[in-house]
Each structure stands twice: as C-alpha cells, then as structure tokens.
Amino acid sequence: MKLAAVLFDFGNTLVSTRLDWPSVMPRNLSGLAGALRGHLPGLDPARLKRDFLFLKKAAGERAGHTGREITAVESLRHALSLQGIARVHADILQAGVDGFFSAEEAAYPLIFGITEALADLKEKGLVLAVVSNATCGHLVRRTLKSRNLSGYFENVTTSADVGVRKPEPAIFNHVLSLIGVEPQAAAMVGDIPEIDVAGARGVGMQPVLADFFGDQPEITPQGPRPDAVVRRPAELVEWVAGQSKRR
C-alpha cells in the first residue's frame, strides 16, 4: 500500500528535550507557584513545589506501567488537595500547569533540519500528524506553534488528550482514524524503540527510529525492529521517497 501519512513523536524527534534540567526545573517550579499565588490565598508554594514534583513523577511511573495517562492537571489537583485546597476551577489548574511548563517550553530547540524535512514531506502530498506521550497537550501545541511547525500537521494528539499512552494501540488508532489513513499506509517516526517502534509495529504501521543524536543502542533481533533508522531529518525524506519508488 502506498505511503500516505507520516506520524511524528514530539520530544527528540521534532524538538530536543535534552535540556539543562538542573537549570530549567527551578524555573518551572517558580512558574507554577507564580501562576497560582494570586488565585489561591493560603497557598504554601514551597510545599506545592515538593508535592507536585513527587506526584508528577509517581504518576509518570504508574502511567508507564498501566498505559493510562495521568495529566499534569490531575497531579496538580492532587498536590493542592494535600494542603486542603479543593474544588479549584479548571482554568486556574490549567494556568498553574502552563506556568510550570513555560520555562522548558521556551528552552526546547528544534531538531536541526526538521522544518525543511516537514516542508518536503508536505510538498509530496503526505498527511503529517503528531502523536506524543505528554501530560499536557497545551505544552506540545504551543511549542509547535511558537516554532512555526503547526501548519505542517493535520492533527496533534497527546496522551493527555485521549487518556492512553504509546505504545497502547488506542492512541495510534485514534490518530489514524482522525486523519483517515489505514495503518499500512502510515509511518511512525520516534526515538524510543519500546514505545514508538513497538507501538507502531503493533498496529501495522511502518516504524522509523529517529536517531538524531547518534546514541541509539544497537538494534538486536530480540528488540523492536524499525523499518529504517534515520540519523538526520533529510534521511527520513529520502526513505519516504524510496518507499514510493518501490510501490
């Protein structure tokens, strides 16, 4: 079947999330406290920072085992409840989460050459979409918009939107249904073999491993096997062109 769509992971596929976290995280936490301070009298910012980080980490570990996403808003609601602050309006919770992610959102650099690759793929008539494990869909969409990437994608879906994480089949099938493409006619590009490659393979898509930092472990017969490994975005364009010629 002719390739009709390419789905992309977000982190380390479109933008780099390999940040200076010891510098970024304190600014994230300051953004969280600053966004909520005027809305929640009696808030203990120091306790909130500790509780939110702990709960967010625990939620990520649990979601990794169960495949069910726990959003950053849910973790924040839980953290506030530990201070006896309940029934917080959804807009305030989202403002707090947005404040938390603001520093890292500003810090994400684009993967070198990804804009040109997306433009080439779009010009070839392929449908492009994003499917990402993320506890906040706003973060992903704002990042793409601020870097002028939004216009390349027909759909942007995160695990926070649908409640399940890759490699669960449901999130891939959800996106494919929205863009109207059969799995056999779609490729999935991502940087985590156990999540992006295995998940895509499980629903019948063509998995492509993004090794844009050149440090992916060697592919073994026992592990998830991609159809291709690309080390530069331009190599992805070349691979897609090769797929078209073989059909």
ZADO-1210 file (C-alpha; in nm, 4 decimals, padded with zeros to 6 digits):
<atoms>
<atom x="00.0000" y="00.0000" z="00.0000" code="MET" pos="1"/>
<atom x="00.1300" y="00.3461" z="-00.0901" code="LYS" pos="2"/>
<atom x="00.2554" y="00.5564" z="00.1986" code="LEU" pos="3"/>
<atom x="00.0005" y="00.8292" z="00.2673" code="ALA" pos="4"/>
<atom x="00.0889" y="00.9643" z="00.6108" code="ALA" pos="5"/>
<atom x="00.3804" y="01.0141" z="00.8477" code="VAL" pos="6"/>
<atom x="00.3218" y="01.0437" z="01.2208" code="LEU" pos="7"/>
<atom x="00.5833" y="01.2025" z="01.4445" code="PHE" pos="8"/>
<atom x="00.6730" y="01.1823" z="01.8086" code="ASP" pos="9"/>
<atom x="00.7405" y="01.5193" z="01.9714" code="PHE" pos="10"/>
<atom x="01.0394" y="01.5067" z="02.2053" code="GLY" pos="11"/>
<atom x="01.3773" y="01.4357" z="02.0425" code="ASN" pos="12"/>
<atom x="01.2034" y="01.3930" z="01.7080" code="THR" pos="13"/>
<atom x="01.0701" y="01.7421" z="01.6347" code="LEU" pos="14"/>
<atom x="01.2344" y="01.9304" z="01.9218" code="VAL" pos="15"/>
<atom x="01.5088" y="01.8332" z="02.1617" code="SER" pos="16"/>
<atom x="01.4026" y="01.7740" z="02.5204" code="THR" pos="17"/>
<atom x="01.7626" y="01.7174" z="02.6285" code="ARG" pos="18"/>
<atom x="01.7759" y="02.0334" z="02.8335" code="LEU" pos="19"/>
<atom x="01.9875" y="02.1587" z="03.1211" code="ASP" pos="20"/>
<atom x="01.7279" y="02.0312" z="03.3674" code="TRP" pos="21"/>
<atom x="01.9064" y="02.1479" z="03.6863" code="PRO" pos="22"/>
<atom x="01.8661" y="02.4981" z="03.5462" code="SER" pos="23"/>
<atom x="01.5230" y="02.4591" z="03.3869" code="VAL" pos="24"/>
<atom x="01.3362" y="02.2788" z="03.6664" code="MET" pos="25"/>
<atom x="01.3682" y="02.5524" z="03.9321" code="PRO" pos="26"/>
<atom x="01.2282" y="02.7986" z="03.6781" code="ARG" pos="27"/>
<atom x="00.9444" y="02.5572" z="03.6007" code="ASN" pos="28"/>
<atom x="00.8573" y="02.5380" z="03.9685" code="LEU" pos="29"/>
<atom x="00.8754" y="02.9148" z="04.0091" code="SER" pos="30"/>
<atom x="00.6388" y="02.9473" z="03.7150" code="GLY" pos="31"/>
<atom x="00.3944" y="02.7080" z="03.8809" code="LEU" pos="32"/>
<atom x="00.3920" y="02.8966" z="04.2105" code="ALA" pos="33"/>
<atom x="00.3761" y="03.2346" z="04.0398" code="GLY" pos="34"/>
<atom x="00.0774" y="03.1358" z="03.8267" code="ALA" pos="35"/>
<atom x="-00.1239" y="03.0233" z="04.1297" code="LEU" pos="36"/>
<atom x="-00.0183" y="03.2644" z="04.4015" code="ARG" pos="37"/>
<atom x="-00.2752" y="03.5318" z="04.3217" code="GLY" pos="38"/>
<atom x="-00.5608" y="03.2828" z="04.2844" code="HIS" pos="39"/>
<atom x="-00.5181" y="03.0675" z="04.5935" code="LEU" pos="40"/>
<atom x="-00.4782" y="03.2565" z="04.9234" code="PRO" pos="41"/>
<atom x="-00.3040" y="03.0499" z="05.1870" code="GLY" pos="42"/>
<atom x="-00.1050" y="02.8506" z="04.9340" code="LEU" pos="43"/>
<atom x="00.2286" y="02.7181" z="05.0620" code="ASP" pos="44"/>
<atom x="00.4470" y="02.7483" z="04.7491" code="PRO" pos="45"/>
<atom x="00.7413" y="02.5506" z="04.8878" code="ALA" pos="46"/>
<atom x="00.5201" y="02.2573" z="04.9814" code="ARG" pos="47"/>
<atom x="00.3380" y="02.2774" z="04.6490" code="LEU" pos="48"/>
<atom x="00.6666" y="02.2505" z="04.4582" code="LYS" pos="49"/>
<atom x="00.7737" y="01.9423" z="04.6543" code="ARG" pos="50"/>
<atom x="00.4348" y="01.7703" z="04.6382" code="ASP" pos="51"/>
<atom x="00.3737" y="01.8429" z="04.2707" code="PHE" pos="52"/>
<atom x="00.7131" y="01.7118" z="04.1619" code="LEU" pos="53"/>
<atom x="00.6721" y="01.3964" z="04.3685" code="PHE" pos="54"/>
<atom x="00.3187" y="01.3296" z="04.2440" code="LEU" pos="55"/>
<atom x="00.4065" y="01.4054" z="03.8830" code="LYS" pos="56"/>
<atom x="00.6989" y="01.1628" z="03.8939" code="LYS" pos="57"/>
<atom x="00.4879" y="00.8940" z="04.0607" code="ALA" pos="58"/>
<atom x="00.2116" y="00.9477" z="03.8053" code="ALA" pos="59"/>
<atom x="00.4587" y="00.9059" z="03.5208" code="GLY" pos="60"/>
<atom x="00.5878" y="00.5795" z="03.6629" code="GLU" pos="61"/>
<atom x="00.2338" y="00.4486" z="03.7141" code="ARG" pos="62"/>
<atom x="00.1278" y="00.5538" z="03.3650" code="ALA" pos="63"/>
<atom x="00.4313" y="00.3771" z="03.2206" code="GLY" pos="64"/>
<atom x="00.3148" y="00.0518" z="03.3798" code="HIS" pos="65"/>
<atom x="-00.0577" y="00.0829" z="03.3101" code="THR" pos="66"/>
<atom x="-00.0658" y="00.2695" z="02.9778" code="GLY" pos="67"/>
<atom x="-00.3187" y="00.5123" z="03.1260" code="ARG" pos="68"/>
<atom x="-00.2102" y="00.8761" z="03.1221" code="GLU" pos="69"/>
<atom x="-00.2295" y="01.0886" z="03.4355" code="ILE" pos="70"/>
<atom x="-00.2271" y="01.4518" z="03.3314" code="THR" pos="71"/>
<atom x="-00.0281" y="01.7305" z="03.4914" code="ALA" pos="72"/>
<atom x="-00.3601" y="01.8938" z="03.5835" code="VAL" pos="73"/>
<atom x="-00.4558" y="01.5822" z="03.7781" code="GLU" pos="74"/>
<atom x="-00.1222" y="01.5800" z="03.9611" code="SER" pos="75"/>
<atom x="-00.1628" y="01.9492" z="04.0450" code="LEU" pos="76"/>
<atom x="-00.5155" y="01.8966" z="04.1746" code="ARG" pos="77"/>
<atom x="-00.3855" y="01.6188" z="04.3984" code="HIS" pos="78"/>
<atom x="-00.0951" y="01.8328" z="04.5231" code="ALA" pos="79"/>
<atom x="-00.3291" y="02.1170" z="04.6145" code="LEU" pos="80"/>
<atom x="-00.5656" y="01.8816" z="04.7950" code="SER" pos="81"/>
<atom x="-00.2805" y="01.7862" z="05.0287" code="LEU" pos="82"/>
<atom x="-00.2928" y="02.1473" z="05.1505" code="GLN" pos="83"/>
<atom x="-00.6689" y="02.1316" z="05.1905" code="GLY" pos="84"/>
<atom x="-00.7247" y="02.3352" z="04.8753" code="ILE" pos="85"/>
<atom x="-01.0060" y="02.1691" z="04.6845" code="ALA" pos="86"/>
<atom x="-01.2589" y="02.2499" z="04.4121" code="ARG" pos="87"/>
<atom x="-01.0147" y="02.4657" z="04.2198" code="VAL" pos="88"/>
<atom x="-01.1552" y="02.5894" z="03.8899" code="HIS" pos="89"/>
<atom x="-01.0212" y="02.4088" z="03.5837" code="ALA" pos="90"/>
<atom x="-00.8916" y="02.7341" z="03.4338" code="ASP" pos="91"/>
<atom x="-00.6787" y="02.8011" z="03.7414" code="ILE" pos="92"/>
<atom x="-00.5378" y="02.4497" z="03.7391" code="LEU" pos="93"/>
<atom x="-00.4500" y="02.4833" z="03.3708" code="GLN" pos="94"/>
<atom x="-00.2895" y="02.8216" z="03.4363" code="ALA" pos="95"/>
<atom x="-00.0730" y="02.6594" z="03.7022" code="GLY" pos="96"/>
<atom x="00.0331" y="02.3797" z="03.4689" code="VAL" pos="97"/>
<atom x="00.1024" y="02.6281" z="03.1892" code="ASP" pos="98"/>
<atom x="00.3148" y="02.8292" z="03.4314" code="GLY" pos="99"/>
<atom x="00.5060" y="02.5174" z="03.5292" code="PHE" pos="100"/>
<atom x="00.5891" y="02.4236" z="03.1705" code="PHE" pos="101"/>
<atom x="00.6676" y="02.7766" z="03.0490" code="SER" pos="102"/>
<atom x="01.0441" y="02.7628" z="03.1130" code="ALA" pos="103"/>
<atom x="01.1033" y="02.4307" z="02.9415" code="GLU" pos="104"/>
<atom x="00.8719" y="02.5242" z="02.6561" code="GLU" pos="105"/>
<atom x="01.0878" y="02.8281" z="02.5856" code="ALA" pos="106"/>
<atom x="01.4050" y="02.6195" z="02.6024" code="ALA" pos="107"/>
<atom x="01.3262" y="02.3430" z="02.3525" code="TYR" pos="108"/>
<atom x="01.5496" y="02.3744" z="02.0434" code="PRO" pos="109"/>
<atom x="01.4267" y="02.2477" z="01.7090" code="LEU" pos="110"/>
<atom x="01.5908" y="01.9354" z="01.5728" code="ILE" pos="111"/>
<atom x="01.8255" y="02.0663" z="01.3058" code="PHE" pos="112"/>
<atom x="01.6729" y="02.0245" z="00.9609" code="GLY" pos="113"/>
<atom x="01.3277" y="01.9177" z="01.0784" code="ILE" pos="114"/>
<atom x="01.1467" y="02.2199" z="00.9327" code="THR" pos="115"/>
<atom x="01.2871" y="02.1545" z="00.5873" code="GLU" pos="116"/>
<atom x="01.2017" y="01.7845" z="00.6111" code="ALA" pos="117"/>
<atom x="00.8426" y="01.8576" z="00.7092" code="LEU" pos="118"/>
<atom x="00.8096" y="02.1014" z="00.4195" code="ALA" pos="119"/>
<atom x="00.9438" y="01.8395" z="00.1765" code="ASP" pos="120"/>
<atom x="00.7089" y="01.5700" z="00.3043" code="LEU" pos="121"/>
<atom x="00.4118" y="01.8051" z="00.2906" code="LYS" pos="122"/>
<atom x="00.5026" y="01.9018" z="-00.0657" code="GLU" pos="123"/>
<atom x="00.4982" y="01.5325" z="-00.1583" code="LYS" pos="124"/>
<atom x="00.1319" y="01.5205" z="-00.0544" code="GLY" pos="125"/>
<atom x="00.1752" y="01.3233" z="00.2674" code="LEU" pos="126"/>
<atom x="-00.0550" y="01.3782" z="00.5623" code="VAL" pos="127"/>
<atom x="00.1501" y="01.4671" z="00.8701" code="LEU" pos="128"/>
<atom x="00.0439" y="01.4297" z="01.2324" code="ALA" pos="129"/>
<atom x="00.1908" y="01.4273" z="01.5826" code="VAL" pos="130"/>
<atom x="00.1288" y="01.1580" z="01.8437" code="VAL" pos="131"/>
<atom x="00.3096" y="01.2192" z="02.1704" code="SER" pos="132"/>
<atom x="00.3170" y="01.0948" z="02.5262" code="ASN" pos="133"/>
<atom x="00.2731" y="01.4174" z="02.7202" code="ALA" pos="134"/>
<atom x="00.0938" y="01.5129" z="03.0394" code="THR" pos="135"/>
<atom x="-00.0090" y="01.8481" z="02.8897" code="CYS" pos="136"/>
<atom x="-00.1368" y="01.8863" z="02.5350" code="GLY" pos="137"/>
<atom x="-00.1136" y="02.2662" z="02.5615" code="HIS" pos="138"/>
<atom x="00.2633" y="02.2383" z="02.6002" code="LEU" pos="139"/>
<atom x="00.3066" y="02.0415" z="02.2785" code="VAL" pos="140"/>
<atom x="00.0718" y="02.2585" z="02.0728" code="ARG" pos="141"/>
<atom x="00.2155" y="02.5866" z="02.1973" code="ARG" pos="142"/>
<atom x="00.5695" y="02.4684" z="02.1287" code="THR" pos="143"/>
<atom x="00.4831" y="02.3690" z="01.7727" code="LEU" pos="144"/>
<atom x="00.3029" y="02.6985" z="01.7131" code="LYS" pos="145"/>
<atom x="00.5826" y="02.9150" z="01.8519" code="SER" pos="146"/>
<atom x="00.8322" y="02.7385" z="01.6259" code="ARG" pos="147"/>
<atom x="00.6116" y="02.7715" z="01.3167" code="ASN" pos="148"/>
<atom x="00.5551" y="02.3965" z="01.2834" code="LEU" pos="149"/>
<atom x="00.1800" y="02.3787" z="01.3487" code="SER" pos="150"/>
<atom x="00.0866" y="02.4378" z="00.9868" code="GLY" pos="151"/>
<atom x="00.2546" y="02.1181" z="00.8723" code="TYR" pos="152"/>
<atom x="00.0305" y="01.8916" z="01.0806" code="PHE" pos="153"/>
<atom x="-00.3257" y="01.7832" z="01.0149" code="GLU" pos="154"/>
<atom x="-00.3580" y="01.6616" z="01.3723" code="ASN" pos="155"/>
<atom x="-00.1698" y="01.6879" z="01.7014" code="VAL" pos="156"/>
<atom x="-00.2700" y="01.4315" z="01.9634" code="THR" pos="157"/>
<atom x="-00.1136" y="01.3713" z="02.3039" code="THR" pos="158"/>
<atom x="-00.1744" y="01.1059" z="02.5645" code="SER" pos="159"/>
<atom x="-00.3183" y="01.3792" z="02.7857" code="ALA" pos="160"/>
<atom x="-00.5915" y="01.4303" z="02.5244" code="ASP" pos="161"/>
<atom x="-00.7011" y="01.0676" z="02.4953" code="VAL" pos="162"/>
<atom x="-00.6045" y="00.9197" z="02.8317" code="GLY" pos="163"/>
<atom x="-00.3752" y="00.6465" z="02.6994" code="VAL" pos="164"/>
<atom x="-00.0055" y="00.6410" z="02.6217" code="ARG" pos="165"/>
<atom x="00.2040" y="00.4918" z="02.3473" code="LYS" pos="166"/>
<atom x="00.2674" y="00.2030" z="02.2878" code="PRO" pos="167"/>
<atom x="-00.1032" y="00.1315" z="02.3534" code="GLU" pos="168"/>
<atom x="-00.2770" y="00.0685" z="02.0181" code="PRO" pos="169"/>
<atom x="-00.5667" y="00.3005" z="02.1046" code="ALA" pos="170"/>
<atom x="-00.3700" y="00.6236" z="02.0697" code="ILE" pos="171"/>
<atom x="-00.2262" y="00.5292" z="01.7299" code="PHE" pos="172"/>
<atom x="-00.5631" y="00.4087" z="01.6024" code="ASN" pos="173"/>
<atom x="-00.7289" y="00.7272" z="01.7282" code="HIS" pos="174"/>
<atom x="-00.4945" y="00.9473" z="01.5252" code="VAL" pos="175"/>
<atom x="-00.5179" y="00.7277" z="01.2151" code="LEU" pos="176"/>
<atom x="-00.8969" y="00.7444" z="01.2348" code="SER" pos="177"/>
<atom x="-00.8898" y="01.1240" z="01.2623" code="LEU" pos="178"/>
<atom x="-00.6688" y="01.1646" z="00.9560" code="ILE" pos="179"/>
<atom x="-00.8479" y="00.8905" z="00.7617" code="GLY" pos="180"/>
<atom x="-00.5436" y="00.6732" z="00.6854" code="VAL" pos="181"/>
<atom x="-00.5074" y="00.2964" z="00.7161" code="GLU" pos="182"/>
<atom x="-00.2191" y="00.1754" z="00.9378" code="PRO" pos="183"/>
<atom x="-00.0467" y="00.0028" z="00.6451" code="GLN" pos="184"/>
<atom x="-00.0292" y="00.3385" z="00.4646" code="ALA" pos="185"/>
<atom x="00.1320" y="00.5238" z="00.7552" code="ALA" pos="186"/>
<atom x="00.4802" y="00.5504" z="00.9041" code="ALA" pos="187"/>
<atom x="00.5595" y="00.6426" z="01.2636" code="MET" pos="188"/>
<atom x="00.8791" y="00.8336" z="01.3423" code="VAL" pos="189"/>
<atom x="01.0012" y="00.8365" z="01.7012" code="GLY" pos="190"/>
<atom x="01.3077" y="00.7974" z="01.9191" code="ASP" pos="191"/>
<atom x="01.2092" y="00.5251" z="02.1689" code="ILE" pos="192"/>
<atom x="01.2151" y="00.1703" z="02.0330" code="PRO" pos="193"/>
<atom x="00.9958" y="00.0195" z="02.3044" code="GLU" pos="194"/>
<atom x="00.7319" y="00.2906" z="02.2639" code="ILE" pos="195"/>
<atom x="00.7394" y="00.4337" z="01.9126" code="ASP" pos="196"/>
<atom x="00.8739" y="00.1381" z="01.7166" code="VAL" pos="197"/>
<atom x="00.6947" y="-00.1390" z="01.9057" code="ALA" pos="198"/>
<atom x="00.3699" y="00.0563" z="01.9263" code="GLY" pos="199"/>
<atom x="00.3642" y="00.1392" z="01.5569" code="ALA" pos="200"/>
<atom x="00.4527" y="-00.2171" z="01.4611" code="ARG" pos="201"/>
<atom x="00.1734" y="-00.3440" z="01.6829" code="GLY" pos="202"/>
<atom x="-00.0955" y="-00.1625" z="01.4851" code="VAL" pos="203"/>
<atom x="00.0509" y="-00.2377" z="01.1420" code="GLY" pos="204"/>
<atom x="00.2319" y="00.0914" z="01.0749" code="MET" pos="205"/>
<atom x="00.5846" y="00.1243" z="00.9358" code="GLN" pos="206"/>
<atom x="00.8131" y="00.2229" z="01.2268" code="PRO" pos="207"/>
<atom x="01.1081" y="00.4554" z="01.1709" code="VAL" pos="208"/>
<atom x="01.3574" y="00.5089" z="01.4517" code="LEU" pos="209"/>
<atom x="01.4849" y="00.8662" z="01.4861" code="ALA" pos="210"/>
<atom x="01.8482" y="00.8594" z="01.5984" code="ASP" pos="211"/>
<atom x="01.9107" y="01.2310" z="01.5668" code="PHE" pos="212"/>
<atom x="02.1667" y="01.2350" z="01.8499" code="PHE" pos="213"/>
<atom x="02.3581" y="00.9325" z="01.7258" code="GLY" pos="214"/>
<atom x="02.3353" y="00.7428" z="02.0530" code="ASP" pos="215"/>
<atom x="02.0636" y="00.4845" z="01.9980" code="GLN" pos="216"/>
<atom x="02.1685" y="00.1375" z="02.1148" code="PRO" pos="217"/>
<atom x="02.2366" y="-00.1261" z="01.8536" code="GLU" pos="218"/>
<atom x="01.9218" y="-00.2931" z="01.7227" code="ILE" pos="219"/>
<atom x="01.9078" y="-00.6563" z="01.8272" code="THR" pos="220"/>
<atom x="01.6943" y="-00.9438" z="01.6965" code="PRO" pos="221"/>
<atom x="01.5258" y="-00.9610" z="02.0362" code="GLN" pos="222"/>
<atom x="01.4257" y="-00.5942" z="02.0457" code="GLY" pos="223"/>
<atom x="01.1758" y="-00.3857" z="01.8482" code="PRO" pos="224"/>
<atom x="01.2911" y="-00.3632" z="01.4877" code="ARG" pos="225"/>
<atom x="01.2230" y="-00.0487" z="01.2849" code="PRO" pos="226"/>
<atom x="01.1845" y="-00.0491" z="00.9090" code="ASP" pos="227"/>
<atom x="01.4502" y="00.2214" z="00.8994" code="ALA" pos="228"/>
<atom x="01.6845" y="00.4193" z="01.1234" code="VAL" pos="229"/>
<atom x="01.7302" y="00.7840" z="01.0271" code="VAL" pos="230"/>
<atom x="02.0077" y="00.9997" z="01.1709" code="ARG" pos="231"/>
<atom x="01.9081" y="01.3254" z="01.0034" code="ARG" pos="232"/>
<atom x="01.5625" y="01.4534" z="00.9073" code="PRO" pos="233"/>
<atom x="01.6771" y="01.4615" z="00.5437" code="ALA" pos="234"/>
<atom x="01.7289" y="01.0844" z="00.5603" code="GLU" pos="235"/>
<atom x="01.3619" y="01.0470" z="00.6507" code="LEU" pos="236"/>
<atom x="01.2654" y="01.2329" z="00.3329" code="VAL" pos="237"/>
<atom x="01.4956" y="01.0044" z="00.1344" code="GLU" pos="238"/>
<atom x="01.3444" y="00.6950" z="00.2949" code="TRP" pos="239"/>
<atom x="00.9901" y="00.8103" z="00.2169" code="VAL" pos="240"/>
<atom x="01.0908" y="00.8762" z="-00.1453" code="ALA" pos="241"/>
<atom x="01.2374" y="00.5276" z="-00.1631" code="GLY" pos="242"/>
<atom x="00.9176" y="00.3764" z="-00.0307" code="GLN" pos="243"/>
<atom x="00.7222" y="00.5476" z="-00.3057" code="SER" pos="244"/>
<atom x="00.9530" y="00.4146" z="-00.5763" code="LYS" pos="245"/>
<atom x="00.9166" y="00.0569" z="-00.4537" code="ARG" pos="246"/>
<atom x="00.5402" y="00.0616" z="-00.4833" code="ARG" pos="247"/>
</atoms>
